[in-house]
């Protein structure tokens, strides 16, 4: 999830302290070169044997908004390029949305979807799917204004199938 303190993971899910294992960073990026996020995923999957992985973004995300308006942000530049790439990949769709707030909200959703795919790229996740230990990867968005948690119904299996010849590291091909 996002590092934003307005999004307390266990509370928005209706869970108590210790019921959810959380990794947070700016704009909920799952960068496959970030050893921290990869270590958290591997630990969760291989040692905690989690059944579900949730990528949870939120409307009102400053990281997403910053990536929409290019400017020099120092050290954050490299981090925000992850979101800029999501914008680039979905530029045709996003450019058709004239209302800036709606375009921004859609980029929040698309970023969550892309980060779900990045989770599925992890070899430990693919192996866990093969062993039928990990049930699924889910993409959610939290709305700060009304407190609703929205399931984006991200079809990770189709995303993996569509790109399996590019990045599948195991024999895992979703059903």
Steps between C-alpha positions, in 0.01 A plus 500: 500500500585867496709657774221756556402491868136569409474140378542273807501154338353291779227756580372544144481121471318467832784299652684526829868567561712209379235361264663637185865513394563836332762657277456869422677749277422809296214421257499124578768421243609139455832561328667174406840664566402609853657242729283619790166428335631177347626383841163580657315305230734203530478498880120524489463225242770254606513542877167646608320297230250776429199397294431841345706796387319830466635807324303790647522848354288797595336800344671815618848346455764770479748270325259434214412868474870598495568255216224658291670840501863459399741709703830446674438336836858399571540148637131428435548536123617140452225365724226695326618373158329172597169687497593705195553169318148390599372832362697441178368144458140621539542840338236448231233417758604773743527772236133448412400595856470878492406550865835514685360353824345204317823445305695508827263250665530270199881515519476396867302193387729419208802529727348245738437264207858530375640446849290182530670375184838589652412288804413208272839530328681400820631143472394419858143607416493284187636201693241551772222503240640176354499339845143631551604680819437858387136555411525829318626850441237772535487868413306741719457875525407678820290815466611748766180703461239235571710228666404239241739226398453421131598165348622572146448134404846491347528191284859409583466156340416654160780753536751224572371281215517790255863567594620154605750463218665822615548456873377169638782355710336168583255257343212703642234588247175601671181314421 
